[in-house]
Amino acid sequence: MTKDPRKIDQLKIALSGAKPPIWRRLLIVDTVPLPVFHAVLQIVMGWEDSHLHQFVAGGNYYGTPDPDDPFSETLNESRYKLSQLLKKEKDSLIYEYDFGDSWEHKVTLEKILPFDPEAVLPRCIKGKGACPPEDVGGIWGYYGFLEALRDPQHPEHEDYKDWIGGDFDPDAFDLDEINAPLLEYFR
């Protein structure tokens, strides 16, 4: 019997600049193609996949090259797997989502585990903090948003409450709310 060459990566995804920290711990097969990894990151972080993204590792940019820019240095992400960017424990990459708001995530390979064909993957196993709302203006806009929500006298308080649809709990984190769509996506 041939040993399965795949491995399970335990990753920590941390939203750069977030204080208190916003992060997720994820188990995923190391051979996942980067476009699928992007979809997984969207689900575990709570984004809506409404904007462009890229991966940055080893001085290279991976994403969707602009067909109208022959000088683009972006490598086509569909030709790469996660294992080609994260090879050993403690390796990391940057995942940037929404070039306007510039949400940067540091993705760190914490552990390399043996492949288990019975494992339900990908799966979020831990995390902290709610994902900021889309289009809030990056990390600094998010802090302004939270400040306005905490202060009923703030001039933007009511507008933000209407925009977000009521209350927003920045500490909210629910594994089931993350893993249910992951399971659905990979059915």
C-alpha positions as CSV (number, residue, x, y, z in Angstrom):
1,M,0.0,0.0,0.0
2,T,1.4,3.4,-1.0
3,K,1.6,6.1,1.6
4,D,-0.6,9.1,0.9
5,P,1.8,12.1,0.1
6,R,-0.7,14.7,1.2
7,K,-0.5,16.3,4.6
8,I,-2.8,18.3,6.8
9,D,-1.7,21.9,7.5
10,Q,-2.7,23.6,10.7
11,L,-2.8,27.3,9.8
12,K,-3.3,30.4,11.8
13,I,-4.9,33.2,9.9
14,A,-4.6,36.6,11.7
15,L,-6.0,39.9,10.5
16,S,-3.1,42.3,10.5
17,G,-3.4,45.3,12.7
18,A,-6.5,44.1,14.6
19,K,-6.4,44.8,18.3
20,P,-7.8,42.9,20.0
21,P,-6.7,40.2,17.6
22,I,-9.0,38.6,15.1
23,W,-7.8,35.2,14.0
24,R,-8.8,31.7,12.9
25,R,-7.0,28.3,13.3
26,L,-7.7,26.0,10.3
27,L,-7.0,22.5,9.3
28,I,-6.7,22.0,5.5
29,V,-5.1,19.5,3.1
30,D,-1.8,21.0,1.9
31,T,-2.5,20.3,-1.8
32,V,-5.4,22.7,-2.0
33,P,-5.2,24.9,-5.1
34,L,-4.8,28.6,-4.3
35,P,-8.2,29.6,-5.7
36,V,-9.9,27.1,-3.4
37,F,-7.8,28.3,-0.5
38,H,-9.0,31.8,-1.3
39,A,-12.7,30.5,-1.0
40,V,-11.9,28.8,2.3
41,L,-10.3,32.0,3.7
42,Q,-13.4,34.0,2.6
43,I,-15.6,31.6,4.6
44,V,-13.5,31.3,7.7
45,M,-12.9,35.0,8.0
46,G,-16.5,35.9,7.2
47,W,-15.8,38.0,4.0
48,E,-18.3,38.1,1.1
49,D,-15.9,37.6,-1.8
50,S,-16.9,41.0,-3.3
51,H,-13.4,42.2,-4.0
52,L,-10.0,41.3,-5.6
53,H,-7.4,39.4,-3.6
54,Q,-3.8,38.2,-3.8
55,F,-1.3,36.0,-2.0
56,V,2.2,37.3,-1.3
57,A,4.9,34.7,-0.6
58,G,8.6,34.6,-1.2
59,G,8.6,38.0,-3.0
60,N,6.0,36.8,-5.5
61,Y,2.4,37.8,-6.0
62,Y,-0.2,35.2,-6.8
63,G,-3.7,36.1,-8.0
64,T,-5.6,36.8,-11.2
65,P,-3.2,38.4,-13.7
66,D,-4.6,41.5,-15.6
67,P,-4.9,40.3,-19.2
68,D,-4.6,44.0,-20.3
69,D,-1.2,44.4,-18.5
70,P,1.6,42.5,-20.3
71,F,4.0,43.7,-17.6
72,S,2.0,42.3,-14.7
73,E,4.1,40.4,-12.2
74,T,1.2,38.6,-10.8
75,L,1.5,34.8,-11.1
76,N,-1.7,32.9,-12.0
77,E,-2.9,31.5,-8.7
78,S,-4.7,28.7,-10.4
79,R,-1.3,27.1,-11.2
80,Y,-0.2,26.8,-7.6
81,K,-1.1,24.8,-4.5
82,L,-0.8,25.9,-0.9
83,S,2.1,23.4,-0.4
84,Q,4.2,25.3,-2.9
85,L,4.0,28.5,-0.8
86,L,4.0,27.1,2.7
87,K,6.6,24.3,2.9
88,K,7.7,24.0,6.5
89,E,6.4,24.9,9.9
90,K,6.6,28.6,10.7
91,D,6.5,29.6,7.0
92,S,4.0,32.3,6.3
93,L,2.4,34.3,3.6
94,I,0.2,37.3,3.2
95,Y,-3.4,37.1,1.9
96,E,-4.7,40.5,0.9
97,Y,-8.4,41.0,0.3
98,D,-10.0,44.1,-1.1
99,F,-7.3,46.4,-2.4
100,G,-9.2,49.5,-1.4
101,D,-9.7,48.5,2.2
102,S,-6.5,46.4,2.1
103,W,-7.4,43.7,4.6
104,E,-4.1,41.9,5.1
105,H,-4.0,38.5,6.8
106,K,-0.9,36.7,7.9
107,V,-1.2,33.0,7.3
108,T,1.3,31.0,9.3
109,L,1.9,27.2,8.9
110,E,1.8,26.1,12.6
111,K,2.0,22.4,12.2
112,I,2.2,19.7,9.5
113,L,0.1,16.7,10.4
114,P,-0.2,13.3,8.7
115,F,-3.0,13.0,6.3
116,D,-6.1,11.3,7.6
117,P,-8.6,10.2,5.0
118,E,-11.4,10.2,7.6
119,A,-10.8,13.9,8.5
120,V,-13.5,16.4,7.5
121,L,-11.4,19.1,5.8
122,P,-11.1,22.0,5.7
123,R,-12.3,22.7,9.2
124,C,-11.9,25.7,11.5
125,I,-10.9,24.5,15.0
126,K,-10.5,27.8,16.9
127,G,-10.6,31.5,16.5
128,K,-11.3,34.9,18.1
129,G,-13.3,38.0,17.1
130,A,-15.9,38.9,14.5
131,C,-14.9,39.6,11.0
132,P,-15.2,43.4,10.2
133,P,-18.0,44.3,7.8
134,E,-17.2,44.6,4.1
135,D,-16.5,48.1,2.9
136,V,-16.0,49.6,6.3
137,G,-12.8,51.3,5.2
138,G,-10.0,48.9,6.3
139,I,-8.7,48.4,9.9
140,W,-8.9,52.2,10.7
141,G,-12.4,52.5,9.3
142,Y,-13.3,49.5,11.4
143,Y,-12.1,51.2,14.5
144,G,-14.1,54.3,13.6
145,F,-17.1,52.2,13.0
146,L,-16.8,50.5,16.4
147,E,-16.3,53.9,18.1
148,A,-19.5,55.2,16.5
149,L,-21.5,52.2,17.5
150,R,-20.4,52.4,21.1
151,D,-21.4,56.1,21.4
152,P,-25.1,56.9,20.9
153,Q,-24.1,60.6,20.7
154,H,-21.7,60.0,17.8
155,P,-22.9,61.7,14.6
156,E,-22.6,58.5,12.6
157,H,-24.1,56.2,15.3
158,E,-27.6,55.8,13.7
159,D,-26.2,55.6,10.2
160,Y,-23.9,52.8,11.1
161,K,-26.6,50.9,13.0
162,D,-28.9,51.1,10.0
163,W,-26.0,50.1,7.6
164,I,-25.1,47.0,9.7
165,G,-28.7,46.1,10.4
166,G,-28.7,46.6,14.2
167,D,-26.2,45.6,16.7
168,F,-22.7,44.3,16.0
169,D,-20.6,42.3,18.5
170,P,-16.9,42.6,17.7
171,D,-16.1,39.7,20.0
172,A,-18.6,37.3,18.3
173,F,-17.1,34.0,17.1
174,D,-19.0,30.8,16.5
175,L,-17.3,27.7,15.1
176,D,-20.5,26.2,13.9
177,E,-21.4,29.3,11.9
178,I,-18.0,29.0,10.2
179,N,-17.8,25.2,9.7
180,A,-21.4,24.8,8.4
181,P,-20.7,26.8,5.2
182,L,-17.3,25.1,4.8
183,L,-19.0,21.7,4.9
184,E,-21.6,22.9,2.4
185,Y,-19.0,24.3,0.1
186,F,-17.0,21.1,0.0
187,R,-19.9,18.6,-0.3
